[in-house]
């Protein structure tokens, strides 16, 4: 189970990293006459019922008014593998582009957008996760090591942020900042906002572990031998929270991918020339489009896969993570459902 | 008990005050205001200045905030700049819609998740494995994904309306009963979209709680004395095993609000989330503050209900209250 989850995550990360080797098309290129073109499946059995090398049937616009497409069954196009730096593509693009997952509303390649979009979606979630872990570990570590008033104050603060509905805080913060910005600034802004909203769960767990660890004999001994508080915290207390932090990192990353998608879906995320899964989902804001061209929901399927992978990992925690999870810390079993 | 309620109430008031103030100030200091859209629409600078003065937007932040607080304590939350209606009425109407959605979704999720959790936590059979697998899948359908999926199903099959809360012809079609049936039909899709992942969460937690309660010595003792296993599971074990689920209900309420935002947008349910979103976008600051206040009330209510439910199922907590803590 856990292995399957890790494998899925690695797969998605590889797809994002190797996007340019997976498709010859650019994410923003608009193919003429391909608006809501259907996906072109790979066939291995020809019209005559015989097996052949993998091929696709070229698609042509049969009726512009009804937006009806027809496969040209008479002229199959063979696929060429591992050539010109791309894993698989049509041997011959002259009969129209190969759109494995069809076209979107303006005739762009959904597959190309999906694999390139993964880069932005994953990157923003990754940066936000690192940020949330940094803030959370810092706050939790200080609270746990210091105790007393500092502890109380910091934990009250994190409890307060925790009860707020995360999505509304993200929305309000994002909406309060300038709406039209270049992609790089939107990236920094969204990652920052997500980190600011996501840290309290990490802080609470880390604080519980550090506070418990501080009372153990070895920590007391280290203090008695003259080890400084800061050094003790960094060298001995925080490493005890490793397993917990790793679990939270996976949960947060998936929650952040989802948050980016939601933000972009409602138009407060990345602006259009940038491609992320959320930007792609804007196409699905149109009910008729969902019904007639369900392949525009491909990014939703991708999000499902990522969340599934995370749940597979978290639902079957490694023995180490289970042992180090403090009592009373948020249960990983609660999963993402309760998070965003 | 009274002391507890007073502390709770004080905390709730503080929550509502902080959240709505923060929302107001945030919207106020954000670049642009309600008149920004008119700049491009060819309205003269002088007219815009006059409009801003009329709405009080030209005053310093502190003064404007003080005036808002002065009126808010008398439960006058101002007038929406966008709709020109009192904020209180507007928010109350939308909050009711969100409450209907949230409560139905929560009930649905509990009714599905809880029994399944008891079953999957008490057996090691094919049924339990199937429930576990289904719940893992549903857990991985966040409400953004689940609502889009349900909209697709509804649009393809035509079984359900894909959005909105009422049909245009419902009022004249069947009177009061017809209107209720129409509302129910519109409710199914958004409620299921929220309930699906939530039911899975509840199932997972209840499953673990049931399994660990069944390992308690009192269960073995009761079974040894001849209590039928079915009765043991559904009556005697159920109550102690309800604790974890009940304690997350407070947190779930926040999640419910967040989840319902997405679902309200996707299925155009006229709730608080949509209203707040529109208000945020057009910098309608009094409306933003009003929505935030309503959200705060929701959260406080959720926490209260969750606490009371915990006390109701766990007599030990009652004992502690009486002991004076």
Interface residues (C-beta under 8 A of the other chain):
Chain A: X160 X162 X163 X164 X165 X166 X167 X168 X171 X172 X173 X175 X176 X177 X178 X179 X258 X261 X262 X265 X266 X281 X284 X285 X287 X288 X290 X291 X294 X297 X300 X303 X304 X307 X308 X311 X312 X315 X331 X333 X334 X335 X336 X337 X338 X339 X340
Chain B: X15 X18 X19 X23 X26 X27 X29 X30 X31 X136 X137 X139 X140 X141 X142 X144 X145 X148 X149 X151 X152 X155 X156 X162 X163 X197 X198 X200 X201 X204 X205 X208 X244 X248 X250 X251 X252 X254 X255 X257 X258 X259 X261 X262 X265 X266 X273 X276 X277 X280 X281 X288 X292 X295 X299 X303
